[in-house]
Amino acid sequence: MTNHTQRDLIVEAHYRSNVDRLIKKLGFEIGSNADACDVVHAGYERALRYFSVSVGDFNPWFNMVLQNAKKDFMEDSRAAGLTSVMWDMWSDLPPEPLALEARDLIDSKPENVRYILTLHFVMGYRERSEVPDMVPETEKQVRRIVAKFKKEMNKLAKANEE
């Protein structure tokens, strides 16, 4: 059996066993199952193109490939501006005064800050370990942006209580 055939069998078996779980997981992370499906399929396309049986264990290698595919997608989305899915998520928030004020406050920020706040507060990415990998700002800058927004939201919450 050639390495090419072995590779195809390994990738196909992994695909059949994991594709639905990966799409669901990435759908939650990215915010759209359709986008997650594209990312997962891009990962498997890369696997068919670049995996070599000599690499060894497929799973850790593919996890790295999939993370790179997700990162590429997020960078492409960032370059194109925030995806409509991200902004549609805001419309699903309950029409509570604080949620609406949070949306307005984020909308009023410069594009790079809006993107960071959306990644962290809407999409749930961690400010220290994940968001800095998706934006040009440093981890320290990301933490400052998030901390400043939290302070602004605390002021809004206190004003709403009065």
Buried (B, 14 or more C-beta within 10 A) or exposed (E): EEEEEEBBEBBEEBBEEBBEEBBEBBBEBBBBBEBBBBBBBBBBEBBBEEBEBEEEEBEEBBEEBBEBBBBBBBBEBBEEEBBEBBBEBBEEEEEEEBEEBBBEBBEEBEEBBBBBBBBBBBBEBEBEEBBBBBBEBEBEBBBEBBEEBEEBBEEBEEEEEE
